[in-house]
Amino acid sequence: MNTLEKMQILTDSAQYDLCDYVNHQTSSSPNLPGIYNSTISSGCKIPIFKVLMTNQCCNDCKYCLNNSKRKFTRIELSPEELTRVFLNYYQQKYVHGLFLSSGISRDIETSMGKVVEVARLLRLEHGYQDYIHLKIIPGTSRDLIKRAMALADRVSVNIEAATPSGLQEISSTKDFQGDIIRRLKWIRNIHKKDPHKAPSGQSTQFIVGANDESDEDILKRVKWLYDKFKIKRSYFSTFQSLEDTPLEKRPSADPVRSSRLYQADALLNSYNFKLRELIFEEDGDLNLHQDPKYLAALNMDMFPVEINQALYKNLIRVPGIGPISARRIITLRKKQAFEKVGELKKIGVAVERAQPFIKIQGTYQSSLDIFS
């Protein structure tokens, strides 16, 4: 098997490792395996090389195509081989960063050590200075995590589930508190002590729909992670039923569910919403048919707000107004009051969504039944 064939298998085996919070590719080009376009918060797309060191794994995660009980071709790359492939991509300007994770071929320390060795080779042997994101294997020692953070821009530990019982539903080989939460705490403390280690902080990832946890369960944990460990971003990977896995008969989750979780996550992380402001269905899930910000607004008694007077915290609760446009409104109205809705459109407000929730100089711009 040549290197290209190995790379195709290992990049496809990394399908649950997300490097993009907008459009999640599950496979890459057979001609250039491993290239994924990551859309960052500014909207820019950055080509990232995403791959596993090995798809061998001793964990029995029931949703995962790499779980220990599944029979298929197992491959492992050496740190030198992976470094060589990545540098070829990088020098050809196909990619601008590396996103590296791994299964567990023999034991956690050996496997994680190989991941760290790739970063060491790139940084110290080849002088590579661009982006590196290393996935920390649950259960990794504090010393090895510290070494990884000294070399990587960002690190992450996949939490996978929101609760200990939720993790037990999908894996019997991982301990929620010991293998995952403790590592998240170590990463936070190491970064807090030395911000140069993993300067872009840490992120985490949930598998949505592989267990019986609700969106409310997930978002409670998300909020806790932001408050407790200053997590920079949470990713939500939609469970897909895979043949020859323990959950092959479980229905695949609706990808819209993950989209709603991303929207709700943004409200918590970027809009300073409280969890109690979000609206959940009776089963604890978000409504699949409506934006959670819109539903939250329908249940707030503060609307409509006056554009020329509303505080920032109230402006960003208006559907169609985000943090950037809210700041622009506050800056511009100091010089001259807004008179027409068209003026808001020019500064980035989605006026069709915002109109029922605002007034301009005391005049309602639209109406909803809730205001009649």
SVG drawing of the C-alpha trace seen along z (x, -y; Angstrom):
<svg xmlns="http://www.w3.org/2000/svg" viewBox="-53 -64 69 72">
<polyline fill="none" stroke="black" stroke-width="0.4" points="0.0,0.0 1.5,-3.3 1.5,-6.5 -1.4,-8.1 -3.6,-5.1 -2.6,-5.2 -3.5,-8.8 -6.9,-8.3 -7.8,-5.7 -6.5,-7.7 -8.1,-11.0 -11.4,-9.3 -11.0,-7.6 -10.8,-11.1 -14.4,-12.0 -15.6,-12.8 -12.7,-15.2 -14.1,-18.6 -11.9,-21.5 -14.8,-23.6 -17.8,-24.9 -19.8,-25.7 -19.8,-23.0 -18.4,-19.7 -16.7,-17.6 -16.7,-13.9 -14.3,-13.0 -11.5,-14.6 -10.2,-14.5 -8.7,-11.1 -6.0,-13.0 -5.1,-15.2 -6.4,-13.3 -6.6,-15.2 -7.3,-18.7 -10.3,-20.3 -11.4,-23.9 -11.9,-25.3 -14.2,-28.3 -13.1,-30.5 -15.3,-33.0 -14.4,-35.8 -15.8,-33.9 -12.4,-33.2 -11.7,-29.7 -8.3,-28.1 -7.2,-24.8 -6.1,-22.5 -4.4,-19.1 -6.5,-16.7 -5.4,-13.2 -5.1,-10.4 -1.6,-9.0 -3.3,-5.6 -6.8,-4.1 -5.8,-1.4 -7.6,-1.9 -8.2,0.0 -11.3,-2.1 -14.7,-0.7 -16.7,-3.9 -19.9,-2.4 -20.4,-5.2 -16.9,-5.2 -15.7,-3.4 -12.3,-2.9 -13.6,-1.1 -11.6,1.8 -14.1,4.5 -14.6,3.5 -12.7,5.5 -11.2,3.5 -7.8,2.4 -5.7,0.9 -2.8,-1.5 -0.3,-3.5 2.1,-6.2 5.4,-7.0 6.0,-10.6 8.7,-10.9 6.3,-9.7 3.5,-12.0 5.8,-14.9 7.1,-14.3 3.6,-14.2 2.5,-17.3 5.5,-19.3 5.0,-18.3 1.4,-19.7 2.6,-22.8 5.4,-23.6 3.1,-23.2 0.7,-25.7 -2.1,-23.2 -2.6,-23.7 -1.8,-26.4 -2.1,-24.3 -2.2,-20.8 -5.0,-19.2 -3.6,-15.9 -5.3,-13.2 -4.8,-9.6 -6.3,-6.3 -4.5,-4.2 -2.3,-1.6 -0.6,-0.1 -1.1,-2.5 -2.1,-6.1 1.4,-7.5 3.0,-5.8 0.3,-6.9 0.1,-10.5 3.9,-10.6 4.0,-10.0 1.5,-12.9 3.7,-15.2 6.8,-14.0 5.2,-15.2 4.8,-18.6 8.4,-18.5 9.8,-17.5 7.9,-20.3 8.7,-23.1 12.3,-22.2 13.7,-20.2 12.0,-21.9 11.3,-25.4 7.5,-25.2 5.8,-28.2 2.2,-28.0 -0.9,-26.6 -0.9,-23.2 -3.9,-21.8 -3.2,-18.6 -6.0,-16.4 -5.1,-15.2 -6.1,-11.5 -8.2,-11.1 -6.1,-9.7 -2.8,-11.4 -0.3,-12.3 0.1,-15.9 3.7,-15.9 2.9,-14.9 0.0,-17.4 2.4,-20.1 4.9,-19.1 2.1,-19.1 1.0,-22.6 4.5,-23.9 4.4,-23.0 0.8,-23.5 -1.3,-26.6 -4.4,-24.9 -5.2,-21.6 -8.5,-19.8 -9.9,-16.9 -13.1,-15.4 -15.6,-15.3 -18.1,-13.4 -20.9,-13.3 -22.4,-15.9 -22.7,-13.6 -20.9,-10.6 -24.0,-8.4 -24.0,-9.7 -20.4,-8.6 -21.2,-5.2 -23.9,-4.8 -21.3,-5.0 -18.0,-3.8 -16.9,-1.4 -13.2,-2.3 -13.2,-6.0 -13.8,-7.6 -15.7,-10.9 -14.2,-12.6 -10.7,-11.1 -9.8,-10.7 -11.6,-13.8 -12.6,-16.5 -9.3,-16.2 -7.4,-16.7 -9.5,-19.8 -8.6,-21.2 -4.9,-20.5 -4.9,-22.2 -6.7,-25.3 -4.2,-25.5 -1.1,-25.0 -2.3,-27.7 -3.3,-30.0 0.2,-29.7 1.9,-30.2 -0.3,-31.7 2.4,-30.9 1.5,-27.2 -1.3,-26.5 -1.8,-30.3 -5.1,-29.8 -6.5,-27.9 -8.5,-24.6 -11.6,-23.4 -13.8,-20.3 -16.3,-18.3 -19.6,-16.5 -21.2,-13.6 -24.8,-14.6 -27.4,-11.8 -25.3,-8.8 -26.9,-8.6 -30.1,-9.8 -28.8,-13.1 -30.9,-16.2 -29.8,-19.5 -30.4,-21.0 -28.0,-18.5 -25.4,-19.3 -25.7,-23.1 -25.6,-22.9 -22.3,-21.2 -21.1,-23.7 -21.9,-26.6 -20.1,-24.9 -17.0,-24.3 -16.9,-28.0 -17.2,-29.2 -15.0,-26.6 -12.2,-26.0 -12.5,-29.0 -13.0,-26.7 -12.6,-28.7 -15.1,-26.7 -17.3,-23.7 -17.9,-21.5 -20.9,-19.3 -20.5,-16.2 -23.7,-14.7 -24.0,-10.9 -24.1,-8.8 -25.1,-5.2 -22.2,-3.1 -22.3,0.5 -20.5,3.0 -20.6,0.8 -22.6,1.4 -24.9,-1.5 -25.5,-0.5 -29.2,-0.1 -29.6,-3.5 -31.1,-6.1 -28.6,-8.8 -29.2,-12.2 -30.7,-15.0 -27.8,-17.4 -30.1,-20.3 -29.9,-19.5 -26.2,-20.2 -26.8,-23.4 -29.2,-24.6 -26.7,-23.6 -24.1,-25.8 -26.5,-28.7 -27.4,-28.2 -23.7,-27.8 -23.0,-31.2 -25.7,-32.8 -24.0,-31.5 -20.4,-32.1 -20.6,-35.3 -23.9,-37.0 -23.7,-36.5 -27.1,-34.8 -28.1,-32.9 -29.1,-29.3 -32.5,-30.1 -33.2,-32.4 -33.1,-29.6 -36.3,-27.8 -36.4,-24.0 -39.1,-21.5 -40.7,-19.1 -38.0,-16.5 -35.2,-19.0 -34.2,-19.5 -34.1,-22.8 -36.8,-23.4 -35.5,-22.2 -37.6,-24.6 -36.7,-28.0 -33.5,-29.8 -33.1,-29.7 -32.4,-33.4 -35.7,-34.2 -37.6,-31.8 -35.8,-33.4 -36.9,-36.8 -40.5,-35.8 -40.4,-34.9 -38.8,-38.1 -40.9,-41.0 -38.3,-43.7 -39.3,-44.1 -39.6,-46.1 -36.5,-48.1 -35.7,-51.6 -32.6,-51.5 -31.4,-54.9 -31.5,-54.2 -31.2,-50.4 -28.2,-49.1 -25.7,-46.8 -26.9,-43.8 -30.5,-44.4 -29.4,-45.2 -27.7,-41.8 -30.8,-40.0 -32.6,-41.4 -32.9,-38.8 -30.8,-40.0 -28.4,-42.1 -25.1,-40.6 -22.2,-41.9 -20.5,-43.8 -23.7,-45.5 -24.7,-46.3 -21.4,-48.1 -21.8,-50.0 -25.3,-51.1 -24.0,-52.5 -21.0,-54.2 -23.1,-55.8 -26.1,-56.9 -23.8,-59.1 -23.2,-61.2 -26.6,-61.1 -29.8,-59.3 -31.1,-56.6 -34.2,-57.6 -34.9,-54.8 -34.6,-51.0 -32.5,-51.2 -29.7,-52.9 -29.5,-49.7 -29.3,-47.5 -26.3,-49.4 -24.3,-48.5 -25.1,-44.8 -28.4,-44.4 -30.7,-41.7 -33.6,-44.1 -36.3,-41.6 -35.6,-39.6 -35.1,-42.6 -38.0,-44.8 -40.7,-43.2 -38.4,-43.7 -37.4,-47.3 -38.6,-50.9 -36.8,-53.8 -37.5,-57.2 -40.6,-55.7 -42.1,-54.2 -42.7,-50.5 -41.1,-49.0 -43.3,-45.9 -45.4,-43.8 -45.9,-40.4 -49.0,-38.9 -47.3,-38.9 -47.2,-42.7 -50.8,-43.2"/>
</svg>
